[in-house]
């Protein structure tokens, strides 16, 4: 006699953790679970369990050459499954995750992988309890309408899967958008809740990062100048950091005074040390000298195509000198000279990227 599928009723507002934990153990033991998302119900197996994956393909009627998307619960999991994530993809993740969009990115082996972070409390708990990424196609037979309730899942899979977490009807009742993401473009592979218009808004955004040593003068002044010269463009996010910065220190008094002469207030600036996250999310990484560039490339070579000497990026030639000297410890007149160099370069950069 065929084993009946367990159905665990879950209150989405006050989820019964012991039931979710039991479903997680079933998955870790090689079972198949149906779970709710904000779009439709999905079927889950642990991605690294080949036997469970083969069972899932069989009950779905899925072509063996067709890939399953992966459900994750953290950005760290996404980074562990992909190659070089472009800044545009990071912006999409920050904007829409958790949410109804599957992002198709380059995988570690230069193939592709579809990643989804569902916006459903029950499923987020389940994924955390499982720990490992799970393959998670929609809970329907291939070519049929997705299931939007536990009842829909039972119609096709009662006795074929181990457990269903029933948290009521799905909010959207349509599948997630599937979007292939490139460096500066995208392709909608399956329309869904998130539209191409919504994605295009994110595509227009750009993230500029200025890097110096201590983030107390050159990069701090560059950040202030860029914001003003760009007219505080809402689609232009401007940041600065230092490769050896002490955290949360003010800009030097000379930098503050020189910027004030240009009508720019950086008195509230606080230093930041350069981090992996800051680098990963930047479309343009503009450094003051060759040492800064070497440091970044040694630390994170995958961002090489986005790292430029600031003066070089503005169009200056090597014979003109591409290094912007550090004014730390110098008189106000020298700060003014450096700020003028920054201003001339940034005016050209704004024309180039806006």
C-alpha positions as CSV (number, residue, x, y, z in Angstrom):
1,X,0.0,0.0,0.0
2,X,1.4,3.4,-1.0
3,X,2.5,5.6,1.9
4,X,0.3,8.6,2.5
5,X,1.8,12.1,2.4
6,X,1.9,13.9,5.7
7,X,0.3,17.3,5.8
8,X,1.5,19.7,8.5
9,X,-0.9,22.6,9.0
10,X,1.2,25.7,9.8
11,X,0.1,29.1,11.0
12,X,2.1,31.5,8.8
13,X,1.8,34.2,11.5
14,X,2.8,32.0,14.4
15,X,4.6,29.0,12.8
16,X,4.9,25.7,14.7
17,X,8.6,25.3,14.7
18,X,8.6,21.6,15.6
19,X,6.6,20.7,12.5
20,X,8.9,22.7,10.3
21,X,11.9,21.1,12.0
22,X,10.4,17.7,11.3
23,X,10.0,18.5,7.6
24,X,13.6,19.7,7.5
25,X,14.8,16.3,8.9
26,X,12.8,14.5,6.2
27,X,14.5,16.6,3.6
28,X,18.0,15.9,5.1
29,X,17.2,12.2,5.1
30,X,16.6,12.3,1.3
31,X,12.8,12.9,1.3
32,X,10.7,15.3,-0.7
33,X,8.7,18.2,0.8
34,X,6.2,20.6,-0.6
35,X,6.4,24.1,0.9
36,X,4.6,27.5,0.5
37,X,6.1,30.6,-1.1
38,X,4.6,34.0,-1.8
39,X,4.0,33.0,-5.4
40,X,3.1,29.2,-5.6
41,X,3.9,26.0,-3.8
42,X,7.2,24.3,-4.5
43,X,8.7,20.9,-4.1
44,X,12.1,20.6,-2.3
45,X,14.9,18.1,-2.1
46,X,18.4,18.7,-0.8
47,X,20.4,19.6,-3.9
48,X,23.4,17.4,-3.1
49,X,21.3,14.3,-2.6
50,X,21.4,12.6,-6.1
51,X,18.8,9.9,-5.1
52,X,16.3,12.5,-3.9
53,X,16.9,14.6,-7.0
54,X,16.3,11.6,-9.3
55,X,13.0,10.9,-7.4
56,X,12.0,14.5,-7.9
57,X,12.6,14.4,-11.6
58,X,10.6,11.2,-11.9
59,X,7.5,12.5,-10.1
60,X,7.6,15.9,-11.8
61,X,7.9,14.2,-15.2
62,X,10.9,16.6,-15.8
63,X,13.3,16.2,-18.7
64,X,16.6,15.0,-17.2
65,X,18.5,17.8,-19.1
66,X,16.4,20.6,-17.6
67,X,17.8,22.2,-14.5
68,X,16.0,22.9,-11.2
69,X,16.2,26.3,-9.6
70,X,17.7,26.5,-6.1
71,X,16.1,28.0,-3.0
72,X,18.4,29.7,-0.6
73,X,18.1,31.7,2.6
74,X,21.1,34.0,2.6
75,X,23.4,36.1,0.3
76,X,26.3,34.0,1.5
77,X,24.7,30.9,0.0
78,X,24.2,32.8,-3.3
79,X,27.9,33.6,-3.4
80,X,28.9,30.0,-2.6
81,X,26.9,28.8,-5.7
82,X,27.9,31.4,-8.2
83,X,31.0,32.7,-10.0
84,X,31.5,36.5,-10.2
85,X,28.2,38.2,-9.3
86,X,27.9,41.5,-11.2
87,X,26.9,44.6,-9.1
88,X,23.7,44.8,-11.1
89,X,22.7,41.4,-9.7
90,X,23.6,42.5,-6.1
91,X,21.3,45.5,-6.6
92,X,18.5,43.2,-7.7
93,X,19.1,40.9,-4.7
94,X,18.9,43.9,-2.3
95,X,15.9,45.3,-4.0
96,X,13.8,42.1,-4.5
97,X,15.1,39.4,-2.2
98,X,13.4,37.9,-0.3
99,X,10.8,38.1,-3.1
100,X,9.2,36.7,-6.2
101,X,12.2,36.7,-8.6
102,X,14.6,33.9,-9.6
103,X,18.0,35.2,-10.8
104,X,19.9,33.1,-13.3
105,X,23.6,33.8,-12.8
106,X,26.9,32.3,-13.8
107,X,27.7,29.3,-11.6
108,X,31.1,28.3,-10.2
109,X,31.7,26.0,-13.1
110,X,30.9,28.8,-15.7
111,X,27.5,27.2,-16.4
112,X,24.4,28.8,-15.1
113,X,22.3,28.5,-11.9
114,X,18.9,29.9,-11.0
115,X,18.6,31.2,-7.4
116,X,15.5,32.2,-5.5
117,X,15.0,33.6,-1.9
118,X,11.3,33.2,-1.1
119,X,9.5,35.8,0.8
120,X,7.6,33.4,3.1
121,X,8.4,33.1,6.8
122,X,7.6,29.4,6.9
123,X,9.9,28.6,4.0
124,X,12.7,30.8,5.3
125,X,12.6,28.8,8.6
126,X,12.6,25.5,6.7
127,X,15.6,26.5,4.6
128,X,17.6,27.6,7.6
129,X,16.8,24.3,9.4
130,X,17.9,22.3,6.3
131,X,21.1,24.4,6.0
132,X,22.1,23.2,2.6
133,X,20.6,24.6,-0.7
134,X,17.6,22.8,-2.0
135,X,16.4,22.2,-5.5
136,X,12.9,23.7,-5.6
137,X,10.7,23.5,-8.7
138,X,7.1,24.5,-8.6
139,X,4.8,21.8,-7.1
140,X,3.1,20.7,-10.4
141,X,3.6,18.2,-13.1
142,X,5.7,19.5,-16.0
143,X,3.6,21.6,-18.3
144,X,0.7,21.9,-15.9
145,X,-0.5,24.9,-13.8
146,X,1.5,25.5,-10.6
147,X,-0.1,24.6,-7.3
148,X,-1.2,27.6,-5.2
149,X,-2.4,25.6,-2.2
150,X,-1.7,22.4,-0.3
151,X,-4.9,20.9,-1.8
152,X,-3.5,21.5,-5.3
153,X,-0.3,19.7,-4.3
154,X,-2.1,16.7,-3.0
155,X,-4.1,16.3,-6.3
156,X,-0.9,15.3,-8.1
157,X,1.5,14.2,-5.4
158,X,-0.4,12.5,-2.6
159,X,1.7,9.4,-1.7
160,X,4.5,10.5,-4.0
161,X,6.1,13.0,-1.7
162,X,6.8,12.8,2.0
163,X,5.3,15.9,3.6
164,X,3.5,19.2,2.8
165,X,3.8,22.3,4.9
166,X,0.3,23.8,4.5
167,X,0.4,27.5,5.3
168,X,-2.7,28.4,3.3
169,X,-3.1,29.8,-0.2
170,X,-0.1,31.5,-1.9
171,X,-0.3,35.3,-2.0
172,X,0.4,36.0,-5.7
173,X,-0.8,32.7,-7.2
174,X,1.6,33.1,-10.2
175,X,5.1,31.9,-10.6
176,X,8.2,34.0,-9.8
177,X,9.8,36.0,-12.5
178,X,12.9,34.2,-13.9
179,X,15.5,36.7,-15.0
180,X,18.9,36.0,-16.5
181,X,21.4,38.6,-15.3
182,X,24.4,39.9,-17.3
183,X,26.9,42.6,-16.4
184,X,24.8,45.5,-17.6
185,X,21.7,43.9,-19.1
186,X,19.1,41.2,-18.4
187,X,16.7,38.8,-20.1
188,X,13.3,37.7,-18.8
189,X,13.1,34.0,-19.2
190,X,9.7,33.7,-17.6
191,X,7.3,36.6,-16.8
192,X,6.0,36.9,-13.3
193,X,5.4,39.3,-10.4
194,X,8.5,41.4,-11.0
195,X,8.2,43.1,-14.4
196,X,10.9,44.2,-16.8
197,X,10.0,47.8,-16.1
198,X,10.8,47.2,-12.4
199,X,14.1,45.6,-13.3
200,X,15.0,48.4,-15.6
201,X,14.7,50.9,-12.8
202,X,17.4,49.0,-10.9
203,X,19.5,48.7,-14.1
204,X,19.6,52.5,-14.3
205,X,21.2,52.7,-10.9
206,X,25.0,52.9,-10.6
207,X,27.2,52.6,-7.6
208,X,30.5,54.6,-7.5
209,X,33.1,53.9,-4.9
210,X,36.2,56.1,-4.2
211,X,39.1,54.4,-2.5
212,X,42.1,56.0,-0.8
213,X,44.2,55.0,2.2
214,X,42.5,56.4,5.3
215,X,39.2,57.7,3.9
216,X,39.7,60.9,5.8
217,X,40.7,63.3,2.9
218,X,41.0,62.3,-0.8
219,X,38.2,59.8,-1.1
220,X,36.0,61.8,1.4
221,X,36.4,64.9,-0.7
222,X,35.8,62.9,-3.9
223,X,32.5,61.5,-2.5
224,X,31.3,65.0,-1.6
225,X,32.3,66.4,-5.0
226,X,30.7,63.6,-6.9
227,X,27.4,64.0,-5.1
228,X,27.2,67.7,-5.8
229,X,28.5,67.7,-9.4
230,X,26.0,64.9,-10.3
231,X,23.2,67.0,-8.9
232,X,22.5,64.3,-6.2
233,X,21.3,62.0,-9.0
234,X,18.9,59.5,-7.3
235,X,20.2,56.8,-9.6
236,X,23.8,57.4,-8.6
237,X,24.9,55.9,-5.3
238,X,28.3,57.4,-4.2
239,X,30.5,55.9,-1.4
240,X,34.1,56.1,-0.2
241,X,36.3,53.8,1.8
242,X,40.0,53.4,2.8
243,X,42.2,50.3,2.5
244,X,43.7,51.1,6.0
245,X,41.0,53.3,7.5
246,X,40.2,53.5,11.2
247,X,36.4,53.1,11.4
248,X,34.1,56.0,12.2
249,X,36.7,58.8,12.3
250,X,35.8,62.3,10.9
251,X,37.3,63.8,7.8
252,X,40.4,65.9,8.4
253,X,39.6,69.6,9.4
254,X,41.5,70.7,6.3
255,X,39.3,68.5,4.0
256,X,36.2,69.8,5.7
257,X,37.3,73.5,5.3
258,X,38.3,73.1,1.6
259,X,35.0,71.4,0.8
260,X,33.1,74.1,2.6
261,X,34.6,76.7,0.2
262,X,32.9,74.7,-2.6
263,X,29.6,74.7,-0.8
264,X,30.0,71.0,0.2
265,X,29.5,69.9,3.8
266,X,31.5,66.7,4.7
267,X,31.5,67.5,8.4
268,X,29.3,64.4,9.0
269,X,31.6,62.1,7.0
270,X,32.8,59.1,9.0
271,X,35.6,56.9,7.7
272,X,34.9,53.3,6.5
273,X,37.4,50.5,6.0
274,X,37.2,48.8,2.6
275,X,35.3,45.5,2.8
276,X,34.4,42.7,0.4
277,X,30.8,43.7,0.4
278,X,31.6,47.4,-0.5
279,X,33.8,46.2,-3.4
280,X,31.3,43.6,-4.7
281,X,28.5,46.1,-5.0
282,X,30.4,48.9,-6.8
283,X,30.1,49.4,-10.6
284,X,33.0,51.7,-10.6
285,X,35.9,51.5,-8.1
286,X,38.0,54.7,-8.5
287,X,41.4,54.7,-6.7
288,X,43.9,57.4,-6.1
289,X,47.1,55.6,-6.8
290,X,48.7,52.4,-8.1
291,X,49.1,50.9,-4.5
292,X,45.3,51.1,-3.9
293,X,44.7,49.3,-7.2
294,X,47.3,46.6,-6.4
295,X,45.8,46.0,-3.0
296,X,42.3,45.6,-4.4
297,X,43.4,43.3,-7.2
298,X,45.4,41.1,-4.9
299,X,42.5,40.9,-2.5
300,X,39.7,40.4,-4.9
301,X,40.8,39.8,-8.5
302,X,37.3,39.2,-9.8
303,X,36.6,43.0,-9.7
304,X,39.5,43.8,-12.0
305,X,37.3,45.1,-14.8
306,X,35.8,47.7,-12.5
307,X,38.9,49.1,-10.8
308,X,40.4,52.4,-12.3
309,X,42.8,55.1,-11.3
310,X,40.4,58.0,-10.9
311,X,42.4,60.3,-13.2
312,X,42.8,57.5,-15.8
313,X,39.0,56.9,-15.8
314,X,38.4,60.6,-16.4
315,X,40.5,60.5,-19.5
316,X,43.9,61.6,-18.3
317,X,47.0,60.2,-20.0
318,X,49.9,58.4,-18.2
319,X,52.3,61.1,-19.2
320,X,50.2,63.7,-17.4
321,X,50.5,61.7,-14.2
322,X,47.7,59.5,-12.9
323,X,48.5,59.5,-9.2
324,X,46.5,61.9,-6.9
325,X,48.9,62.6,-3.9
326,X,47.8,62.2,-0.3
327,X,47.5,65.6,1.4
328,X,47.4,64.2,4.9
329,X,49.5,66.3,7.2
330,X,49.9,69.1,4.6
331,X,48.7,72.7,4.7
332,X,45.3,73.9,3.6
333,X,46.7,75.2,0.3
334,X,47.8,71.7,-0.7
335,X,44.4,70.3,0.2
336,X,42.9,73.0,-2.1
337,X,45.2,71.9,-4.9
338,X,44.2,68.2,-4.5
339,X,40.5,69.1,-4.3
340,X,40.8,71.0,-7.6
341,X,42.4,68.0,-9.3
342,X,39.6,65.8,-7.9
343,X,37.0,68.3,-9.1
344,X,38.3,68.5,-12.7
345,X,38.5,64.7,-13.0
346,X,35.0,64.1,-11.4
347,X,33.3,66.6,-13.7
348,X,34.5,64.5,-16.7
349,X,33.5,61.2,-14.9
350,X,30.0,62.5,-14.3
351,X,29.6,63.3,-18.0
352,X,30.8,59.8,-18.8
353,X,28.6,57.7,-16.6
354,X,25.3,59.7,-16.2
